Amino acid sequence: MNVGFIGLGRMGQGMARQLLDGGHDLLVYNPTSSKTAELVSRGAAAADTPAAASSGRDVVISMLPSDSSLLAVLGGHDGLIEGMSADCIHMAMGTHGVPAINLVNEQHKSAQQSFIACPVLGRPDLAAQGLLSLVIAGPRSSVDTVWPLLELMGTRIIDIGDNPQGSTAVKIANNFVLGCAIESMGEAFSLVEKLGVGSEEFLDVLLQGLFGSPAYEVYGKLIASKGWDSGGATAIIGLKDADLAIEAGAAANLPLPSVHIWRAYLERAIERGEGHLDWAVMAKEQARAAGLQD
């Protein structure tokens, strides 16, 4: 399959490499052109504009860090919409807001083009191994077309239906729950430490009991070991996730009070110059509030 790939950050690099290793013809674009070098050395071709990365492609994937970056590559001269043929499919795989995804969907409909939202669940190490979970929504025929690509990038594919808003909502809600879990673990670890119990002992209780799941294992270990520089999602990315949840709640006319707690911790960490650390650093802020951390 002829595939265009736009956005080669930590997640995008691993995902694009899986497609290339799977035998697909890959044309890549990144605003910082140096990030295309490794993939080009492995057999991909580099494009100099989003339109060029979309031209002659069966599917063009965007894996971009924000709503603004997605909208920037979408329209205008040399934009993605300009380069896409009528039978090309755009699949947005970054984490975006509900209003932005609805706007992108409408723009593609106006151009008589097909659009899918397929945000991913997972960290960069899983992307590099093709072990992501993928949450897809869009027109059935388009979903069927991209399915072989999904099987290279992930091991679990969750089909939410025809409306791209649906998979976007699931991704935002998933990150909302994860943020709440990390924040509550931070409180719990601080509580037991204040009362004389070691972090490793408490972590063992969590994982051997009701909370024996990947989320609690990964982030519980980070909190227990104070491994804030893990290479996963950063505090800045976590703050974006909090804001997307608040935005989605407003669109649904629904209060989400829990998000404001962990958003405040992330904001404080960023103000301290720790925005580059894993978003589990919100537990470090809780430890500071408890007098356990400078």
Backbone as numpy.savetxt, mean C-alpha at the origin, in Angstrom:
# Nx Ny Nz CAx CAy CAz Cx Cy Cz
2.16 -11.24 -22.01 1.32 -10.05 -22.01 2.21 -8.80 -22.01
1.81 -7.76 -22.72 2.55 -6.50 -22.73 2.06 -5.64 -21.57
2.96 -5.34 -20.64 2.58 -4.67 -19.40 3.40 -3.39 -19.23
2.71 -2.31 -18.91 3.37 -1.09 -18.49 3.33 -1.01 -16.97
4.38 -0.48 -16.36 4.43 -0.37 -14.89 4.94 1.01 -14.51
4.12 1.75 -13.78 4.42 3.14 -13.41 4.52 3.23 -11.89
5.70 3.56 -11.39 5.91 3.72 -9.95 6.78 2.62 -9.39
8.06 2.90 -9.17 9.02 1.88 -8.80 9.65 2.18 -7.44
8.79 2.40 -6.44 9.26 2.50 -5.07 9.60 1.12 -4.52
9.67 1.01 -3.20 10.06 -0.27 -2.59 9.09 -1.39 -2.93
7.80 -1.08 -2.94 6.81 -2.09 -3.29 6.82 -2.36 -4.80
6.82 -1.29 -5.59 6.74 -1.43 -7.03 7.90 -2.20 -7.64
9.10 -2.02 -7.09 10.27 -2.73 -7.62 10.06 -4.24 -7.54
9.63 -4.71 -6.38 9.44 -6.14 -6.20 8.32 -6.69 -7.06
7.22 -5.94 -7.16 6.07 -6.38 -7.96 6.43 -6.45 -9.44
7.11 -5.42 -9.93 7.51 -5.39 -11.34 8.48 -6.53 -11.66
9.36 -6.82 -10.73 10.33 -7.90 -10.94 9.62 -9.25 -11.06
8.56 -9.46 -10.29 7.80 -10.70 -10.40 7.19 -10.86 -11.79
6.69 -9.76 -12.34 6.08 -9.81 -13.68 7.14 -10.09 -14.74
8.29 -9.45 -14.59 9.37 -9.65 -15.55 9.88 -11.09 -15.49
10.07 -11.61 -14.29 10.54 -12.98 -14.13 9.49 -13.99 -14.60
8.22 -13.55 -14.62 7.14 -14.41 -15.10 7.03 -14.45 -16.62
7.90 -13.73 -17.32 7.96 -13.82 -18.77 7.18 -12.76 -19.52
6.68 -11.74 -18.81 5.89 -10.71 -19.48 6.81 -9.61 -20.04
6.37 -9.00 -21.12 7.08 -7.88 -21.73 6.79 -6.64 -20.90
7.82 -6.06 -20.29 7.62 -5.00 -19.30 8.23 -3.68 -19.76
7.41 -2.64 -19.71 7.83 -1.28 -20.03 7.59 -0.45 -18.77
8.65 0.16 -18.22 8.56 0.79 -16.92 8.77 2.29 -17.00
8.12 3.00 -16.08 8.30 4.45 -15.95 8.33 4.81 -14.47
9.23 5.69 -14.12 9.26 6.25 -12.77 9.69 7.71 -12.86
9.05 8.60 -12.07 9.45 10.02 -12.12 10.93 10.22 -11.86
11.52 9.40 -10.97 12.97 9.40 -10.78 13.54 8.29 -11.66
14.11 8.66 -12.77 14.44 7.68 -13.80 15.49 6.67 -13.36
16.32 7.02 -12.37 17.36 6.09 -11.93 16.78 4.81 -11.36
15.54 4.85 -10.91 14.92 3.66 -10.31 14.53 2.61 -11.34
14.65 2.94 -12.61 14.36 1.94 -13.65 15.57 1.09 -13.98
16.74 1.47 -13.50 18.00 0.85 -13.97 18.05 -0.64 -13.71
17.69 -1.08 -12.51 17.81 -2.51 -12.20 16.90 -3.34 -13.08
15.66 -2.89 -13.27 14.72 -3.64 -14.09 15.15 -3.67 -15.55
15.70 -2.57 -16.03 16.20 -2.54 -17.40 17.35 -3.53 -17.56
18.21 -3.63 -16.55 19.33 -4.58 -16.62 18.84 -6.02 -16.65
17.60 -6.25 -16.19 17.03 -7.60 -16.17 16.16 -7.87 -17.40
16.02 -6.87 -18.30 15.30 -7.12 -19.54 14.10 -6.24 -19.80
13.74 -5.36 -18.85 12.64 -4.43 -19.08 13.11 -3.29 -19.98
12.15 -2.57 -20.55 12.45 -1.35 -21.30 11.95 -0.16 -20.49
12.59 0.98 -20.63 12.21 2.18 -19.90 11.49 3.15 -20.81
10.43 3.77 -20.28 9.69 4.81 -21.00 9.99 6.16 -20.36
9.87 7.22 -21.15 10.20 8.54 -20.59 8.98 9.35 -20.17
7.77 8.83 -20.41 6.55 9.50 -19.97 5.51 8.44 -19.59
4.50 8.80 -18.78 3.42 7.85 -18.51 2.69 7.42 -19.78
2.52 8.33 -20.73 1.86 7.97 -21.98 2.65 6.90 -22.72
3.96 7.07 -22.76 4.81 6.09 -23.44 4.76 4.73 -22.75
4.66 4.75 -21.41 4.59 3.49 -20.65 3.27 2.77 -20.87
2.27 3.49 -21.37 0.94 2.92 -21.60 0.72 2.52 -23.05
1.53 3.04 -23.94 1.32 2.83 -25.37 1.64 1.39 -25.77
0.69 0.77 -26.50 0.91 -0.59 -26.97 0.86 -1.65 -25.89
0.31 -1.30 -24.75 0.24 -2.24 -23.63 -1.14 -2.87 -23.50
-1.18 -4.11 -23.03 -2.46 -4.74 -22.69 -2.97 -4.23 -21.34
-2.02 -4.05 -20.43 -2.32 -3.58 -19.07 -1.25 -2.59 -18.66
-1.66 -1.52 -17.99 -0.70 -0.62 -17.37 -1.02 -0.55 -15.88
-0.01 -0.84 -15.08 -0.15 -0.86 -13.62 0.47 0.40 -13.05
-0.25 1.05 -12.15 0.33 2.16 -11.39 0.48 1.73 -9.94
1.66 1.99 -9.38 1.93 1.70 -7.97 2.56 2.94 -7.37
1.69 3.91 -7.06 2.14 5.25 -6.71 1.81 5.58 -5.26
2.58 6.48 -4.64 2.50 6.67 -3.19 1.38 7.56 -2.69
0.69 8.27 -3.58 -0.30 9.23 -3.10 -1.35 9.48 -4.17
-2.45 10.09 -3.76 -3.49 10.48 -4.71 -2.94 11.50 -5.70
-2.16 12.46 -5.20 -1.65 13.51 -6.08 -0.72 12.94 -7.15
0.10 11.95 -6.78 1.01 11.36 -7.77 0.24 10.55 -8.80
-0.85 9.90 -8.38 -1.69 9.16 -9.34 -2.35 10.11 -10.32
-2.93 11.18 -9.81 -3.61 12.13 -10.69 -2.62 12.84 -11.61
-1.38 13.02 -11.13 -0.37 13.71 -11.94 0.02 12.91 -13.17
0.05 11.57 -13.06 0.44 10.76 -14.23 -0.76 10.42 -15.10
-1.97 10.72 -14.64 -3.17 10.26 -15.33 -3.51 11.09 -16.56
-3.65 12.38 -16.36 -4.20 13.22 -17.42 -3.19 14.15 -18.04
-3.68 15.00 -18.93 -2.85 15.99 -19.58 -1.96 15.41 -20.65
-1.14 16.28 -21.23 -0.21 15.87 -22.28 0.81 14.89 -21.73
1.04 13.79 -22.41 1.96 12.73 -22.02 1.46 11.93 -20.83
0.16 12.06 -20.50 -0.40 11.32 -19.39 -0.84 9.92 -19.78
-1.16 9.14 -18.76 -1.53 7.74 -18.95 -2.76 7.58 -19.85
-3.77 8.41 -19.63 -5.00 8.31 -20.44 -4.69 8.56 -21.91
-3.81 9.50 -22.18 -3.45 9.81 -23.57 -2.77 8.62 -24.24
-1.97 7.87 -23.48 -1.21 6.77 -24.08 -1.98 5.47 -24.23
-3.07 5.31 -23.46 -3.80 4.04 -23.47 -4.65 3.88 -24.73
-4.63 2.68 -25.29 -5.57 2.35 -26.35 -6.91 1.98 -25.74
-7.92 1.81 -26.57 -9.26 1.52 -26.07 -9.33 0.19 -25.35
-8.48 -0.77 -25.71 -8.54 -2.09 -25.08 -7.47 -2.28 -24.00
-6.77 -1.23 -23.63 -5.80 -1.30 -22.55 -6.53 -1.13 -21.21
-6.03 -1.78 -20.17 -6.61 -1.71 -18.84 -5.64 -1.02 -17.90
-6.12 -0.03 -17.16 -5.31 0.58 -16.09 -5.68 -0.07 -14.77
-4.69 -0.62 -14.08 -4.89 -1.21 -12.76 -4.08 -0.43 -11.73
-4.76 0.32 -10.86 -4.10 1.10 -9.82 -3.92 0.22 -8.60
-2.68 0.03 -8.15 -2.38 -0.90 -7.07 -1.84 -0.20 -5.82
-1.69 1.12 -5.88 -1.29 1.86 -4.70 -2.44 2.04 -3.72
-2.14 2.60 -2.57 -3.16 2.90 -1.56 -3.67 4.31 -1.79
-4.91 4.43 -2.21 -5.49 5.73 -2.55 -6.81 5.94 -1.82
-7.26 7.18 -1.84 -8.51 7.52 -1.18 -9.72 7.20 -2.04
-10.86 7.08 -1.38 -12.11 6.79 -2.09 -12.44 7.88 -3.10
-12.42 9.18 -2.73 -12.72 10.21 -3.74 -11.78 10.18 -4.94
-10.49 9.94 -4.69 -9.52 9.93 -5.78 -9.78 8.76 -6.73
-10.04 7.58 -6.18 -10.31 6.41 -7.03 -11.59 6.60 -7.83
-12.60 7.19 -7.22 -13.84 7.46 -7.96 -13.60 8.46 -9.09
-12.74 9.45 -8.84 -12.42 10.43 -9.88 -11.66 9.76 -11.03
-10.68 8.93 -10.70 -9.92 8.22 -11.73 -10.85 7.32 -12.55
-11.74 6.64 -11.87 -12.69 5.77 -12.56 -13.55 6.56 -13.54
-14.03 7.72 -13.12 -14.87 8.56 -13.99 -14.08 9.07 -15.19
-12.82 9.43 -14.97 -12.01 9.93 -16.08 -11.77 8.84 -17.12
-11.53 7.62 -16.66 -11.36 6.52 -17.61 -12.66 6.21 -18.34
-13.77 6.26 -17.62 -15.06 6.03 -18.28 -15.31 7.08 -19.36
-14.97 8.32 -19.07 -15.15 9.39 -20.07 -14.30 9.16 -21.30
-13.14 8.54 -21.09 -12.25 8.23 -22.21 -12.55 6.87 -22.81
-13.62 6.22 -22.32 -14.02 4.87 -22.78 -12.90 3.85 -22.58
-12.29 3.92 -21.41 -11.21 3.02 -21.05 -11.59 2.22 -19.80
-10.90 1.11 -19.59 -11.20 0.22 -18.47 -10.26 0.51 -17.30
-10.85 0.50 -16.10 -10.08 0.80 -14.89 -10.40 -0.22 -13.79
-9.36 -0.65 -13.11 -9.46 -1.57 -11.97 -8.70 -0.96 -10.80
-9.25 -1.07 -9.60 -8.50 -0.77 -8.39 -8.11 -2.08 -7.74
-6.82 -2.24 -7.45 -6.33 -3.49 -6.84 -5.24 -3.17 -5.83
-5.59 -2.53 -4.71 -4.57 -2.25 -3.69 -4.02 -3.54 -3.09
-2.82 -3.45 -2.56 -2.13 -4.64 -2.05 -2.03 -4.58 -0.53
-1.99 -5.76 0.08 -1.76 -5.90 1.50 -0.43 -6.62 1.68
0.50 -5.98 2.37 1.80 -6.61 2.57 2.91 -5.59 2.63
4.10 -6.08 2.91 5.28 -5.25 3.07 6.23 -5.47 1.89
7.27 -4.62 1.74 8.18 -4.77 0.59 8.84 -6.14 0.47
9.15 -6.80 1.60 9.78 -8.11 1.51 8.83 -9.14 0.88
7.54 -9.01 1.16 6.57 -9.92 0.55 6.37 -9.60 -0.93
6.41 -8.32 -1.28 6.31 -7.93 -2.69 7.45 -8.55 -3.50
8.65 -8.56 -2.93 9.81 -9.09 -3.62 9.72 -10.59 -3.83
8.90 -11.26 -3.03 8.75 -12.72 -3.14 7.45 -13.14 -3.83
6.63 -12.17 -4.25 5.35 -12.50 -4.87 4.35 -13.06 -3.88
4.40 -12.58 -2.64 3.57 -13.14 -1.57 2.55 -12.14 -1.03
2.19 -11.15 -1.82 1.22 -10.16 -1.37 -0.20 -10.73 -1.37
-1.08 -10.06 -0.65 -2.52 -10.25 -0.80 -3.04 -9.10 -1.64
-3.94 -9.39 -2.58 -4.40 -8.41 -3.55 -5.92 -8.30 -3.46
-6.41 -7.07 -3.36 -7.85 -6.82 -3.22 -8.32 -6.11 -4.49
-9.05 -6.82 -5.34 -9.34 -6.30 -6.67 -10.82 -6.02 -6.85
-11.12 -4.94 -7.60 -12.50 -4.63 -7.98 -12.48 -3.87 -9.30
-13.38 -4.28 -10.20 -13.48 -3.64 -11.50 -14.32 -4.49 -12.43
-14.45 -4.07 -13.68 -15.26 -4.83 -14.65 -14.79 -6.27 -14.77
-15.73 -7.20 -14.83 -15.41 -8.62 -14.80 -14.44 -9.04 -15.90
-14.68 -8.59 -17.12 -13.81 -9.00 -18.23 -12.38 -8.50 -18.01
-12.24 -7.31 -17.45 -10.91 -6.76 -17.19 -10.21 -7.51 -16.07
-10.97 -7.85 -15.03 -10.41 -8.63 -13.92 -9.90 -9.97 -14.43
-10.67 -10.61 -15.30 -10.25 -11.90 -15.86 -8.96 -11.75 -16.66
-8.82 -10.65 -17.38 -7.63 -10.42 -18.20 -6.38 -10.30 -17.34
-6.47 -9.56 -16.22 -5.27 -9.30 -15.40 -4.97 -10.43 -14.42
-5.87 -11.41 -14.30 -5.71 -12.44 -13.26 -4.35 -13.15 -13.30
-3.82 -13.51 -14.49 -2.49 -14.16 -14.50 -1.39 -13.28 -13.91
-1.52 -11.96 -14.05 -0.54 -11.06 -13.45 -0.66 -11.07 -11.93
-1.89 -11.10 -11.44 -2.12 -11.13 -10.01 -1.49 -12.38 -9.38
-1.59 -13.49 -10.08 -1.06 -14.75 -9.54 0.46 -14.72 -9.42
1.13 -13.87 -10.17 2.58 -13.71 -10.04 2.95 -12.81 -8.87
2.11 -11.83 -8.58 2.44 -10.85 -7.54 1.95 -11.24 -6.15
0.95 -12.12 -6.09 0.37 -12.44 -4.79 -0.04 -13.88 -4.66
-0.25 -14.29 -3.42 -0.71 -15.65 -3.14 -2.17 -15.68 -2.72
-2.74 -14.53 -2.42 -4.16 -14.46 -2.04 -4.80 -13.32 -2.82
-5.85 -13.63 -3.57 -6.54 -12.64 -4.38 -7.98 -12.58 -3.92
-8.40 -11.39 -3.48 -9.76 -11.19 -2.96 -10.52 -10.33 -3.95
-11.56 -10.90 -4.55 -12.36 -10.21 -5.56 -13.55 -9.55 -4.87
-13.59 -8.22 -4.90 -14.62 -7.47 -4.18 -15.82 -7.12 -5.05
-15.70 -7.25 -6.37 -16.84 -6.95 -7.22 -16.49 -5.99 -8.33
-17.51 -5.33 -8.86 -17.35 -4.51 -10.06 -16.91 -3.06 -9.80
-17.12 -2.56 -8.58 -16.90 -1.14 -8.30 -15.53 -0.92 -7.66
-14.63 -0.18 -8.33 -13.30 0.05 -7.75 -13.33 0.68 -6.36
-14.38 1.40 -6.03 -14.50 1.98 -4.69 -14.47 0.89 -3.61
-14.99 -0.30 -3.93 -15.08 -1.37 -2.94 -13.73 -1.85 -2.46
-12.82 -2.14 -3.39 -11.49 -2.62 -2.97 -10.72 -1.52 -2.26
-10.95 -0.28 -2.66 -10.31 0.86 -1.99 -10.77 0.96 -0.55
-12.07 0.80 -0.33 -12.61 0.85 1.04 -12.04 -0.28 1.89
-11.92 -1.48 1.31 -11.37 -2.62 2.06 -9.93 -2.36 2.47
-9.13 -1.84 1.56 -7.72 -1.54 1.87 -7.62 -0.51 2.98
-8.40 0.56 2.89 -8.37 1.60 3.92 -8.80 1.05 5.27
-9.88 0.26 5.27 -10.39 -0.32 6.51 -9.39 -1.30 7.11
-8.72 -2.08 6.27 -7.70 -3.01 6.75 -6.58 -2.26 7.45
-6.09 -1.20 6.84 -5.02 -0.41 7.45 -5.49 0.29 8.72
-6.75 0.68 8.74 -7.33 1.28 9.94 -7.29 0.29 11.11
-7.71 -0.95 10.86 -7.70 -1.97 11.91 -6.26 -2.26 12.36
-5.32 -2.33 11.40 -3.93 -2.60 11.74 -3.36 -1.47 12.59
-3.65 -0.23 12.22 -3.19 0.90 13.02 -3.71 0.83 14.44
-4.99 0.48 14.60 -5.58 0.34 15.93 -4.88 -0.77 16.71
-4.55 -1.87 16.02 -3.89 -3.00 16.69 -2.49 -2.60 17.18
-1.74 -1.90 16.34 -0.39 -1.48 16.74 -0.46 -0.53 17.93
-1.39 0.42 17.86 -1.51 1.39 18.95 -1.90 0.71 20.26
-2.87 -0.22 20.19 -3.31 -0.90 21.42 -2.20 -1.80 21.97
-1.41 -2.43 21.08 -0.26 -3.20 21.57 0.75 -2.29 22.27
0.95 -1.09 21.73 1.86 -0.15 22.38 1.41 0.16 23.80
0.11 0.37 23.98 -0.42 0.61 25.32 -0.20 -0.61 26.21
-0.50 -1.79 25.69 -0.40 -3.01 26.48 1.05 -3.31 26.88
1.99 -3.16 25.94 3.39 -3.40 26.26 3.89 -2.42 27.32
3.47 -1.16 27.22 3.86 -0.18 28.23 3.28 -0.55 29.60
2.03 -1.02 29.60 1.39 -1.38 30.86 2.14 -2.49 31.58
2.44 -3.57 30.87 3.11 -4.69 31.55 4.53 -4.32 31.96
5.20 -3.52 31.13 6.57 -3.11 31.48 6.57 -2.25 32.73
5.60 -1.36 32.84 5.49 -0.52 34.05 5.25 -1.36 35.30
4.64 -2.53 35.11 4.32 -3.39 36.24 5.29 -4.55 36.38
6.45 -4.43 35.71 7.54 -5.35 35.96 7.60 -6.60 35.11
6.85 -6.66 34.02 6.86 -7.83 33.14 7.66 -7.51 31.88
8.49 -8.45 31.44 9.29 -8.23 30.25 8.47 -8.28 28.97
8.91 -7.53 27.97 8.19 -7.47 26.70 8.13 -8.81 26.00
9.22 -9.57 26.05 9.25 -10.86 25.37 8.27 -11.85 26.00
8.16 -11.81 27.33 7.22 -12.70 28.01 5.78 -12.36 27.62
5.48 -11.07 27.56 4.13 -10.67 27.19 3.84 -11.00 25.73
4.82 -10.82 24.87 4.64 -11.16 23.45 4.32 -12.64 23.30
4.99 -13.48 24.06 4.73 -14.91 24.00 3.29 -15.23 24.40
2.79 -14.53 25.42 1.40 -14.73 25.84 0.44 -14.34 24.71
0.70 -13.22 24.06 -0.15 -12.77 22.95 -0.19 -13.80 21.83
1.01 -14.21 21.40 1.08 -15.04 20.20 0.65 -16.49 20.44
0.76 -16.94 21.68 0.32 -18.29 22.00 -1.15 -18.34 22.40
-1.80 -17.19 22.43 -3.20 -17.14 22.82 -4.10 -16.66 21.70
-4.97 -15.71 22.03 -5.99 -15.26 21.09 -5.42 -14.47 19.92
-4.20 -13.95 20.04 -3.67 -13.01 19.05 -2.55 -13.60 18.22
-2.57 -14.92 18.03 -1.55 -15.58 17.23 -1.82 -15.42 15.74
-1.49 -14.25 15.22 -1.73 -13.95 13.80 -0.54 -13.16 13.26
-0.38 -13.12 11.92 0.78 -12.42 11.35 0.91 -10.97 11.79
-0.19 -10.24 11.87 -0.11 -8.82 12.24 0.46 -8.65 13.64
-0.04 -9.43 14.58 0.44 -9.31 15.96 1.86 -9.86 16.08
2.19 -10.89 15.30 3.54 -11.43 15.35 4.55 -10.42 14.81
4.28 -9.87 13.62 5.24 -8.94 13.00 5.39 -7.68 13.85
4.28 -7.05 14.19 4.38 -5.77 14.88 4.64 -5.94 16.37
4.17 -7.05 16.95 4.51 -7.32 18.35 6.00 -7.49 18.53
6.65 -8.19 17.60 8.10 -8.37 17.68 8.83 -7.04 17.50
8.33 -6.19 16.61 8.95 -4.88 16.44 8.88 -4.07 17.72
7.72 -4.10 18.36 7.54 -3.32 19.59 8.39 -3.90 20.72
8.38 -5.23 20.86 9.14 -5.87 21.94 10.64 -5.62 21.79
11.12 -5.65 20.55 12.56 -5.48 20.30 12.95 -4.03 20.07
11.95 -3.14 20.03 12.17 -1.72 19.71 12.87 -1.58 18.35
12.41 -2.41 17.41 13.01 -2.42 16.07 12.33 -1.43 15.16
12.43 -0.17 15.49 11.68 0.87 14.77 12.16 1.06 13.34
13.38 0.68 13.07 13.94 0.88 11.72 13.89 -0.44 10.95
12.66 -0.91 10.67 12.47 -2.25 10.13 12.47 -2.31 8.61
12.32 -1.17 7.95 12.22 -1.17 6.49 10.81 -1.38 5.97
9.82 -1.39 6.86 8.43 -1.52 6.44 7.79 -0.16 6.20
6.47 -0.12 6.31 5.75 1.14 6.12 6.20 2.14 7.18
6.46 3.35 6.76 6.99 4.37 7.66 5.87 5.12 8.38
6.28 5.91 9.36 5.30 6.75 10.08 4.62 7.72 9.11
5.35 8.21 8.13 4.75 9.12 7.15 3.67 8.40 6.35
3.94 7.16 5.93 2.93 6.38 5.22 1.75 6.08 6.14
2.03 5.76 7.39 0.96 5.49 8.35 0.06 6.70 8.55
0.66 7.89 8.57 -0.14 9.11 8.70 -1.05 9.28 7.50
-0.54 8.95 6.31 -1.38 8.99 5.11 -2.55 8.02 5.25
-2.28 6.83 5.77 -3.35 5.84 5.95 -4.41 6.35 6.92
-3.97 7.01 7.99 -4.93 7.57 8.94 -5.79 8.63 8.26
-5.17 9.48 7.47 -5.93 10.54 6.80 -6.90 9.97 5.77
-6.50 8.88 5.09 -7.42 8.24 4.14 -8.62 7.64 4.85
-8.39 7.09 6.05 -9.51 6.54 6.83 -10.47 7.65 7.24
-9.92 8.77 7.69 -10.76 9.90 8.09 -11.55 10.42 6.89
-10.89 10.52 5.74 -11.55 10.97 4.51 -12.66 10.00 4.10
-12.38 8.70 4.18 -13.40 7.69 3.82 -14.57 7.74 4.78
-14.27 7.94 6.06 -15.34 8.06 7.05 -16.24 9.25 6.76
-15.62 10.36 6.37 -16.40 11.55 6.02 -17.28 11.28 4.80
-16.73 10.57 3.81 -17.51 10.25 2.61 -18.70 9.36 2.94
-18.54 8.51 3.96 -19.62 7.60 4.37 -20.48 8.19 5.48
-20.16 9.42 5.90 -20.86 10.06 7.01 -20.79 9.20 8.27
-19.55 8.77 8.57 -19.32 7.80 9.65 -18.14 8.25 10.51
-18.33 8.43 11.81 -17.18 8.77 12.68 -16.30 7.55 12.90
-14.98 7.78 12.95 -14.01 6.73 13.24 -13.10 7.24 14.36
-13.60 7.27 15.60 -12.85 7.92 16.68 -11.50 7.29 16.98
-11.35 5.98 16.78 -10.09 5.32 17.14 -8.92 5.82 16.31
-9.17 6.19 15.07 -8.07 6.58 14.19 -7.35 7.82 14.71
-8.06 8.69 15.41 -7.45 9.93 15.87 -6.40 9.68 16.95
-6.52 8.57 17.68 -5.55 8.26 18.73 -4.21 7.93 18.11
-4.19 6.96 17.18 -2.90 6.58 16.62 -2.38 7.59 15.62
-3.27 8.36 15.02 -2.80 9.43 14.15 -2.00 10.46 14.94
-2.46 10.77 16.15 -1.76 11.75 16.98 -0.36 11.26 17.35
-0.23 9.95 17.65 1.09 9.40 17.96 2.03 9.49 16.76
1.51 9.18 15.58 2.34 9.27 14.38 2.77 10.70 14.10
1.86 11.62 14.29 2.17 13.03 14.07 3.28 13.49 15.01
3.20 13.06 16.27 4.25 13.44 17.23 5.59 12.84 16.83
5.59 11.58 16.40 6.85 10.95 15.98 7.46 11.69 14.80
6.62 12.08 13.85 7.11 12.82 12.68 7.69 14.17 13.10
7.03 14.84 14.04 7.52 16.12 14.55 8.88 15.97 15.22
9.16 14.80 15.78 10.46 14.53 16.41 11.53 14.15 15.39
11.18 14.10 14.11 12.13 13.70 13.08 12.20 12.20 12.87
11.14 11.46 13.29 11.14 10.02 13.18 10.17 9.50 12.11
9.86 10.35 11.16 8.92 9.97 10.12 9.40 8.84 9.24
10.73 8.62 9.20 11.31 7.56 8.37 11.25 6.19 9.04
10.90 6.15 10.33 10.86 4.89 11.06 9.55 4.15 10.78
9.54 2.85 11.08 8.34 2.04 10.89 7.18 2.67 11.67
5.96 2.53 11.13 4.84 3.18 11.80 4.52 2.54 13.14
5.16 1.42 13.47 5.09 0.88 14.83 5.70 1.83 15.84
6.38 2.88 15.36 6.94 3.89 16.25 5.86 4.57 17.09
4.58 4.40 16.69 3.51 4.94 17.56 3.58 4.29 18.94
4.06 3.05 19.04 4.23 2.39 20.34 5.37 3.05 21.12
6.36 3.56 20.43 7.44 4.29 21.09 6.90 5.57 21.72
5.96 6.23 21.02 5.34 7.42 21.58 4.53 7.07 22.83
3.87 5.93 22.82 3.14 5.48 24.01 4.11 5.24 25.16
5.26 4.62 24.85 6.27 4.38 25.89 6.80 5.69 26.45
6.95 6.67 25.60 7.36 7.99 26.09 6.33 8.58 27.04
5.05 8.42 26.68 3.98 8.94 27.54 3.97 8.23 28.88
4.45 6.96 28.89 4.49 6.18 30.12 5.77 6.41 30.92
6.69 7.23 30.40 7.95 7.48 31.07 8.96 6.36 30.89
8.76 5.51 29.90 9.65 4.37 29.67 10.66 4.63 28.56
10.53 5.74 27.88 11.36 6.03 26.71 11.66 7.51 26.69
12.93 7.85 26.39 13.31 9.25 26.27 12.80 9.81 24.96
